[in-house]
Amino acid sequence: MLPAQRIAALADAGAIAADIPLEPGQIQPASLDLRLGTRAFRVRASFLPGAAPVEARLADLAMHEIDLTGGAVLEKGCVYVVPLAERLALPPDVAAVANAKSSTGRLDLFTRLITDRGFEFDRVEPGYNGPLYAEISPRSFSVLARPGQRLNQIRFRQGAPAILDDTALARLNEAARLVDGPAHIAGGLAFSVDLEPPGAVAGYRAKPHTGLVDLDRVGHYDPAEFWEPVAAERGRIILDPGAFYILVSREAVHVPPGYAAEMAPYVAMVGEFRVHYAGFFDPGFGHEAAGGAGARGVLEVRCHEAPFALDHGQIVGRLVYERMLEAPEILYGRDMGSTYQGQGLKLSKHFRAP
């Protein structure tokens, strides 16, 4: 995975381009924030372009075009496609993968990257040359969107992913202490849910009928207008099908500077629910030199077909660690004024502290 300085070099070489120059802070330790363009298309359904350009599919599926210039509402339950400000002309040995940013996931704002002739969401083939699009589907709250807002991020890889196997991950844990308790390593570093935190609140559930969230407003909204606190009974909560929850991991984790990590489902057999819609941990997350001493993972949880009993300490996911090509020159946390370094149970940055 390419670090910040290599991403900057890609931009200098023209492999990353935009009509508006890249902004300060847009390049993260191991990723590039992507910006919304000036237009959005309300579409009848989500789609992958397959063998066609995205514009050709929009001609068939778009219901109407929306000008984002003065701000526009993206309504809950609808699907939109937004051309992004950035485009790529990647070298033949460089591919990319995208994910929603943390604040996007915590708003239940489902966001995926689309490319021309793409057969997968959030994947960019080596040597791709063309525009980028975001598919956006607000699930819990309608949002006010404007050009330049950053809802997803893209990471670049040269060659095959350098994923750590369990043996290498165990060695890294011995050397750098990746978790504040016992390390359960099986297909990644396992993490569990904390339903016995200090105080009575174990998490938050999104209210079904709320006002609008302006994505540019930070620390503005009263959580009580959008969220209801969830209390565990004897270390257990019952997840309601279709409801969206913010919970927190029991473990505080650490990502050393030469590595990045991605949150992945543990195994499908643990239950019919999805954990974490963003899921990327930058180099330096929870790292002491970057202003952290371990940081908990916030869990974005949605239950599917049936109610599900979730117990304190239940394993719900795993962190898969990957080597960086080299350590980034900036780290998540103190170098960047990062919002979620050292976090516990925390809503997105748009809400005031409960």
Kinemage of the C-alpha trace (Angstrom):
@kinemage 1
@onewidth
@group {chain A} dominant
@subgroup {mainchain}
@vectorlist {calphas} color= white
{ca met a 1} P 0.000 0.000 0.000
{ca leu a 2} L 1.333 3.425 -0.942
{ca pro a 3} L 1.950 6.008 1.803
{ca ala a 4} L 1.122 9.706 1.669
{ca gln a 5} L 4.376 10.762 0.019
{ca arg a 6} L 3.894 8.218 -2.788
{ca ile a 7} L 0.296 9.380 -3.298
{ca ala a 8} L 1.582 12.948 -3.605
{ca ala a 9} L 4.080 11.721 -6.196
{ca leu a 10} L 1.243 10.097 -8.181
{ca ala a 11} L -0.561 13.424 -8.180
{ca asp a 12} L 2.586 15.284 -9.272
{ca ala a 13} L 2.994 12.800 -12.151
{ca gly a 14} L -0.601 13.301 -13.322
{ca ala a 15} L -1.844 9.846 -12.264
{ca ile a 16} L -4.312 11.665 -9.986
{ca ala a 17} L -5.882 14.742 -11.526
{ca ala a 18} L -8.737 17.143 -10.835
{ca asp a 19} L -10.105 20.364 -12.265
{ca ile a 20} L -9.556 21.925 -8.834
{ca pro a 21} L -6.107 21.370 -7.257
{ca leu a 22} L -5.868 18.969 -4.343
{ca glu a 23} L -6.500 20.652 -1.013
{ca pro a 24} L -4.398 20.605 2.180
{ca gly a 25} L -5.284 17.569 4.265
{ca gln a 26} L -6.825 15.698 1.349
{ca ile a 27} L -3.884 13.272 1.277
{ca gln a 28} L -4.080 11.084 4.370
{ca pro a 29} L -1.323 8.771 5.710
{ca ala a 30} L -2.351 5.925 3.377
{ca ser a 31} L -5.242 7.274 1.316
{ca leu a 32} L -6.656 10.178 -0.670
{ca asp a 33} L -9.972 11.783 0.243
{ca leu a 34} L -12.273 12.065 -2.766
{ca arg a 35} L -14.430 15.169 -3.302
{ca leu a 36} L -17.968 15.451 -4.580
{ca gly a 37} L -18.381 17.262 -7.877
{ca thr a 38} L -21.082 19.751 -8.785
{ca arg a 39} L -23.781 17.335 -10.005
{ca ala a 40} L -25.730 14.404 -8.618
{ca phe a 41} L -28.055 11.999 -10.415
{ca arg a 42} L -31.042 10.427 -8.690
{ca val a 43} L -31.153 6.888 -10.083
{ca arg a 44} L -33.833 4.220 -10.023
{ca ala a 45} L -31.486 1.570 -8.668
{ca ser a 46} L -27.908 0.871 -7.724
{ca phe a 47} L -25.869 -0.531 -10.604
{ca leu a 48} L -22.471 -1.627 -11.821
{ca pro a 49} L -21.561 -0.429 -15.322
{ca gly a 50} L -20.007 -3.693 -16.488
{ca ala a 51} L -18.768 -3.272 -20.053
{ca ala a 52} L -20.228 0.236 -20.399
{ca pro a 53} L -19.120 3.681 -19.223
{ca val a 54} L -21.009 5.040 -16.218
{ca glu a 55} L -22.457 7.895 -18.290
{ca ala a 56} L -24.115 5.373 -20.615
{ca arg a 57} L -25.786 3.623 -17.686
{ca leu a 58} L -26.896 6.962 -16.234
{ca ala a 59} L -28.662 7.737 -19.497
{ca asp a 60} L -30.797 4.660 -18.858
{ca leu a 61} L -31.232 4.749 -15.067
{ca ala a 62} L -31.116 8.422 -14.040
{ca met a 63} L -34.440 9.977 -13.040
{ca his a 64} L -33.204 13.555 -12.777
{ca glu a 65} L -30.056 15.634 -12.365
{ca ile a 66} L -29.414 17.748 -9.248
{ca asp a 67} L -27.162 20.811 -9.019
{ca leu a 68} L -25.112 20.587 -5.805
{ca thr a 69} L -23.541 24.022 -6.184
{ca gly a 70} L -25.754 25.772 -3.619
{ca gly a 71} L -26.318 22.636 -1.552
{ca ala a 72} L -28.944 19.974 -2.231
{ca val a 73} L -30.782 17.404 -0.136
{ca leu a 74} L -29.981 13.735 -0.683
{ca glu a 75} L -33.047 12.007 0.702
{ca lys a 76} L -33.131 8.988 2.957
{ca gly a 77} L -33.973 5.797 1.094
{ca cys a 78} L -32.919 7.110 -2.328
{ca val a 79} L -29.878 6.257 -4.472
{ca tyr a 80} L -27.656 8.892 -6.084
{ca val a 81} L -24.604 8.823 -8.332
{ca val a 82} L -22.214 11.777 -8.045
{ca pro a 83} L -19.300 12.389 -10.446
{ca leu a 84} L -16.251 13.093 -8.289
{ca ala a 85} L -13.761 15.916 -8.690
{ca glu a 86} L -10.834 13.502 -9.085
{ca arg a 87} L -9.991 11.257 -12.015
{ca leu a 88} L -7.208 8.683 -12.426
{ca ala a 89} L -4.595 7.690 -14.995
{ca leu a 90} L -2.845 4.957 -13.023
{ca pro a 91} L 0.421 3.246 -13.961
{ca pro a 92} L -0.077 -0.362 -15.134
{ca asp a 93} L 1.221 -1.811 -11.837
{ca val a 94} L -0.912 0.375 -9.527
{ca ala a 95} L -4.476 -0.544 -8.494
{ca ala a 96} L -6.758 1.066 -5.943
{ca val a 97} L -9.473 0.247 -3.429
{ca ala a 98} L -11.947 2.633 -1.780
{ca asn a 99} L -14.077 2.794 1.339
{ca ala a 100} L -16.332 5.250 3.124
{ca lys a 101} L -14.698 7.660 5.561
{ca ser a 102} L -15.380 7.126 9.263
{ca ser a 103} L -17.820 10.016 9.608
{ca thr a 104} L -19.716 8.792 6.544
{ca gly a 105} L -20.156 5.327 7.982
{ca arg a 106} L -21.256 6.637 11.366
{ca leu a 107} L -24.035 8.594 9.648
{ca asp a 108} L -25.257 5.396 7.973
{ca leu a 109} L -24.541 7.122 4.683
{ca phe a 110} L -23.885 4.159 2.394
{ca thr a 111} L -21.207 5.207 -0.106
{ca arg a 112} L -19.374 3.178 -2.757
{ca leu a 113} L -16.949 3.985 -5.571
{ca ile a 114} L -17.808 3.238 -9.218
{ca thr a 115} L -15.505 3.324 -12.249
{ca asp a 116} L -16.184 3.099 -15.958
{ca arg a 117} L -16.568 -0.530 -17.059
{ca gly a 118} L -16.247 -1.681 -13.459
{ca phe a 119} L -17.518 -5.097 -12.376
{ca glu a 120} L -17.028 -4.461 -8.624
{ca phe a 121} L -17.768 -1.585 -6.273
{ca asp a 122} L -14.813 0.083 -4.524
{ca arg a 123} L -12.217 -1.588 -6.772
{ca val a 124} L -10.062 0.134 -9.385
{ca glu a 125} L -8.164 -2.049 -11.836
{ca pro a 126} L -4.401 -1.572 -12.410
{ca gly a 127} L -3.755 1.066 -15.039
{ca tyr a 128} L -7.295 2.495 -14.893
{ca asn a 129} L -7.673 5.735 -16.844
{ca gly a 130} L -10.960 7.539 -16.385
{ca pro a 131} L -13.413 9.328 -14.100
{ca leu a 132} L -14.596 8.316 -10.635
{ca tyr a 133} L -18.148 8.293 -9.279
{ca ala a 134} L -19.654 7.870 -5.827
{ca glu a 135} L -22.873 5.965 -5.307
{ca ile a 136} L -24.562 7.481 -2.238
{ca ser a 137} L -27.587 6.097 -0.426
{ca pro a 138} L -28.593 7.757 2.867
{ca arg a 139} L -30.021 5.013 5.093
{ca ser a 140} L -30.951 6.711 8.391
{ca phe a 141} L -30.807 10.481 7.831
{ca ser a 142} L -31.341 12.742 4.826
{ca val a 143} L -28.257 14.912 4.273
{ca leu a 144} L -27.382 18.274 2.742
{ca ala a 145} L -24.541 17.802 0.253
{ca arg a 146} L -22.274 20.318 -1.502
{ca pro a 147} L -19.361 20.159 -3.957
{ca gly a 148} L -16.013 19.418 -2.355
{ca gln a 149} L -17.355 17.337 0.518
{ca arg a 150} L -15.334 14.198 1.223
{ca leu a 151} L -17.404 11.077 1.825
{ca asn a 152} L -15.055 8.338 0.701
{ca gln a 153} L -11.335 7.737 0.328
{ca ile a 154} L -9.152 5.747 -2.011
{ca arg a 155} L -6.012 3.712 -1.301
{ca phe a 156} L -3.386 2.724 -3.848
{ca arg a 157} L -1.472 -0.539 -4.103
{ca gln a 158} L 1.594 -1.376 -6.143
{ca gly a 159} L 1.700 -5.085 -6.853
{ca ala a 160} L -0.083 -7.690 -4.744
{ca pro a 161} L -1.490 -6.799 -1.284
{ca ala a 162} L 1.023 -7.492 1.503
{ca ile a 163} L -1.530 -8.955 3.926
{ca leu a 164} L -0.035 -10.352 7.146
{ca asp a 165} L -0.824 -13.988 7.789
{ca asp a 166} L -1.504 -15.145 11.329
{ca thr a 167} L 2.143 -16.024 12.013
{ca ala a 168} L 3.382 -12.612 10.902
{ca leu a 169} L 0.554 -10.901 12.779
{ca ala a 170} L 1.474 -12.739 15.991
{ca arg a 171} L 5.095 -11.606 15.592
{ca leu a 172} L 3.985 -8.017 15.036
{ca asn a 173} L 1.820 -8.177 18.149
{ca glu a 174} L 4.772 -9.422 20.205
{ca ala a 175} L 6.901 -6.545 18.930
{ca ala a 176} L 4.353 -3.706 18.927
{ca arg a 177} L 1.417 -4.836 21.136
{ca leu a 178} L -1.513 -4.384 18.775
{ca val a 179} L -4.235 -4.765 21.406
{ca asp a 180} L -4.579 -3.876 25.084
{ca gly a 181} L -5.611 -7.397 26.124
{ca pro a 182} L -5.053 -10.953 24.925
{ca ala a 183} L -4.630 -11.128 21.150
{ca his a 184} L -7.047 -13.559 19.506
{ca ile a 185} L -5.515 -14.148 16.075
{ca ala a 186} L -7.343 -16.237 13.486
{ca gly a 187} L -7.592 -14.808 9.999
{ca gly a 188} L -6.739 -11.419 11.506
{ca leu a 189} L -6.878 -9.806 14.938
{ca ala a 190} L -10.296 -10.514 16.444
{ca phe a 191} L -12.237 -7.832 18.272
{ca ser a 192} L -15.370 -8.013 20.362
{ca val a 193} L -18.219 -5.723 21.372
{ca asp a 194} L -18.281 -3.785 24.654
{ca leu a 195} L -21.760 -3.778 26.178
{ca glu a 196} L -20.596 -2.961 29.716
{ca pro a 197} L -18.907 0.459 29.286
{ca pro a 198} L -18.706 3.007 32.122
{ca gly a 199} L -22.124 4.594 32.560
{ca ala a 200} L -25.485 3.305 31.442
{ca val a 201} L -25.151 3.846 27.686
{ca ala a 202} L -23.896 0.846 25.719
{ca gly a 203} L -24.557 2.370 22.304
{ca tyr a 204} L -26.925 4.419 20.172
{ca arg a 205} L -29.745 3.514 17.792
{ca ala a 206} L -30.724 5.854 14.961
{ca lys a 207} L -34.223 7.296 15.291
{ca pro a 208} L -36.485 6.535 12.319
{ca his a 209} L -37.899 10.046 11.713
{ca thr a 210} L -35.431 12.903 12.090
{ca gly a 211} L -34.371 16.199 10.596
{ca leu a 212} L -31.669 16.893 8.055
{ca val a 213} L -27.901 16.584 8.630
{ca asp a 214} L -25.802 19.275 6.940
{ca leu a 215} L -22.534 17.489 6.196
{ca asp a 216} L -20.520 20.705 6.638
{ca arg a 217} L -21.657 21.275 10.236
{ca val a 218} L -19.298 19.899 12.875
{ca gly a 219} L -20.266 19.576 16.544
{ca his a 220} L -23.608 21.171 15.709
{ca tyr a 221} L -26.466 18.714 16.237
{ca asp a 222} L -28.048 17.559 19.476
{ca pro a 223} L -27.661 13.756 19.549
{ca ala a 224} L -31.039 13.396 21.259
{ca glu a 225} L -32.759 14.613 18.084
{ca phe a 226} L -31.247 11.815 15.992
{ca trp a 227} L -30.240 8.988 18.323
{ca glu a 228} L -31.694 7.080 21.232
{ca pro a 229} L -29.317 5.618 23.833
{ca val a 230} L -29.214 1.840 24.128
{ca ala a 231} L -28.788 0.197 27.527
{ca ala a 232} L -27.713 -3.416 27.877
{ca glu a 233} L -29.543 -5.772 30.188
{ca arg a 234} L -27.142 -8.134 31.943
{ca gly a 235} L -24.570 -7.482 29.219
{ca arg a 236} L -26.935 -8.079 26.299
{ca ile a 237} L -28.871 -6.078 23.725
{ca ile a 238} L -31.380 -7.317 21.159
{ca leu a 239} L -30.743 -5.913 17.699
{ca asp a 240} L -33.897 -4.936 15.817
{ca pro a 241} L -33.961 -5.920 12.126
{ca gly a 242} L -33.276 -2.928 9.921
{ca ala a 243} L -32.230 -0.627 12.773
{ca phe a 244} L -28.802 1.049 12.729
{ca tyr a 245} L -26.602 1.036 15.846
{ca ile a 246} L -23.377 2.681 16.946
{ca leu a 247} L -21.476 0.424 19.370
{ca val a 248} L -17.828 0.166 20.393
{ca ser a 249} L -15.193 -2.539 20.578
{ca arg a 250} L -14.044 -3.863 23.933
{ca glu a 251} L -10.432 -3.796 22.784
{ca ala a 252} L -8.242 -0.755 22.213
{ca val a 253} L -6.150 -1.422 19.127
{ca his a 254} L -2.960 -0.043 17.654
{ca val a 255} L -1.769 0.273 14.043
{ca pro a 256} L 2.024 0.834 13.859
{ca pro a 257} L 3.359 3.395 11.356
{ca gly a 258} L 4.520 0.844 8.779
{ca tyr a 259} L 1.122 -0.844 8.545
{ca ala a 260} L -2.534 -0.205 7.815
{ca ala a 261} L -5.535 -2.282 8.850
{ca glu a 262} L -9.017 -2.967 7.587
{ca met a 263} L -12.016 -4.130 9.567
{ca ala a 264} L -13.663 -7.202 8.083
{ca pro a 265} L -16.519 -9.489 9.154
{ca tyr a 266} L -15.374 -12.281 11.458
{ca val a 267} L -17.372 -15.126 9.912
{ca ala a 268} L -20.904 -15.180 8.560
{ca met a 269} L -21.853 -17.844 11.089
{ca val a 270} L -21.631 -15.443 14.043
{ca gly a 271} L -24.977 -13.934 13.131
{ca glu a 272} L -27.012 -12.210 10.492
{ca phe a 273} L -25.736 -8.680 10.972
{ca arg a 274} L -23.145 -6.424 9.398
{ca val a 275} L -20.464 -4.606 11.381
{ca his a 276} L -18.678 -1.489 10.146
{ca tyr a 277} L -19.358 0.189 6.830
{ca ala a 278} L -16.140 2.224 6.736
{ca gly a 279} L -13.490 0.018 8.257
{ca phe a 280} L -10.067 1.422 7.299
{ca phe a 281} L -7.490 2.169 10.006
{ca asp a 282} L -4.662 4.474 8.944
{ca pro a 283} L -1.028 4.040 9.985
{ca gly a 284} L -0.700 5.581 13.442
{ca phe a 285} L -4.242 4.811 14.628
{ca gly a 286} L -3.915 4.329 18.389
{ca his a 287} L -0.136 4.791 18.134
{ca glu a 288} L 1.482 6.462 21.142
{ca ala a 289} L 3.837 8.625 19.074
{ca ala a 290} L 0.818 9.993 17.189
{ca gly a 291} L -1.063 11.020 20.312
{ca gly a 292} L -2.856 7.776 21.091
{ca ala a 293} L -2.382 4.896 23.476
{ca gly a 294} L -4.646 2.455 21.714
{ca ala a 295} L -8.051 3.412 20.367
{ca arg a 296} L -11.310 1.510 20.314
{ca gly a 297} L -13.035 0.646 17.087
{ca val a 298} L -16.489 2.132 16.619
{ca leu a 299} L -18.888 -0.474 15.273
{ca glu a 300} L -21.592 0.478 12.787
{ca val a 301} L -24.076 -2.355 13.099
{ca arg a 302} L -27.191 -3.310 11.170
{ca cys a 303} L -29.150 -6.496 11.830
{ca his a 304} L -30.833 -8.192 8.877
{ca glu a 305} L -33.679 -10.709 8.751
{ca ala a 306} L -34.396 -11.532 12.408
{ca pro a 307} L -33.787 -10.011 15.856
{ca phe a 308} L -30.371 -10.977 17.165
{ca ala a 309} L -29.095 -11.171 20.754
{ca leu a 310} L -25.659 -9.568 21.022
{ca asp a 311} L -23.702 -10.314 24.210
{ca his a 312} L -20.871 -8.433 25.884
{ca gly a 313} L -17.507 -9.744 24.723
{ca gln a 314} L -18.918 -11.486 21.644
{ca ile a 315} L -16.448 -11.492 18.759
{ca val a 316} L -17.946 -9.526 15.885
{ca gly a 317} L -15.073 -8.805 13.527
{ca arg a 318} L -11.362 -8.874 12.823
{ca leu a 319} L -8.654 -6.471 11.807
{ca val a 320} L -6.619 -7.521 8.788
{ca tyr a 321} L -3.182 -5.859 8.790
{ca glu a 322} L -1.250 -4.966 5.642
{ca arg a 323} L 2.302 -3.738 5.155
{ca met a 324} L 2.856 -0.295 3.707
{ca leu a 325} L 5.400 0.081 0.909
{ca glu a 326} L 7.159 2.411 3.364
{ca ala a 327} L 6.162 4.280 6.502
{ca pro a 328} L 4.147 7.440 5.737
{ca glu a 329} L 5.622 10.837 6.475
{ca ile a 330} L 2.417 11.776 8.336
{ca leu a 331} L 0.535 9.609 10.820
{ca tyr a 332} L -3.088 9.449 11.810
{ca gly a 333} L -3.597 11.454 14.992
{ca arg a 334} L -1.471 14.312 16.217
{ca asp a 335} L 0.097 15.065 12.808
{ca met a 336} L -3.331 15.680 11.299
{ca gly a 337} L -5.642 16.746 14.126
{ca ser a 338} L -7.597 13.550 13.501
{ca thr a 339} L -11.138 13.464 14.865
{ca tyr a 340} L -11.209 9.909 16.203
{ca gln a 341} L -7.731 9.292 17.648
{ca gly a 342} L -8.059 7.844 21.158
{ca gln a 343} L -11.813 7.434 20.703
{ca gly a 344} L -14.304 5.442 22.724
{ca leu a 345} L -18.012 5.212 21.997
{ca lys a 346} L -18.391 8.203 19.686
{ca leu a 347} L -20.950 9.451 17.187
{ca ser a 348} L -19.874 11.165 13.981
{ca lys a 349} L -18.229 14.585 14.197
{ca his a 350} L -21.485 16.308 13.215
{ca phe a 351} L -22.984 15.771 16.694
{ca arg a 352} L -22.231 17.447 19.982
{ca ala a 353} L -20.879 15.251 22.770
{ca pro a 354} L -23.828 13.554 24.527
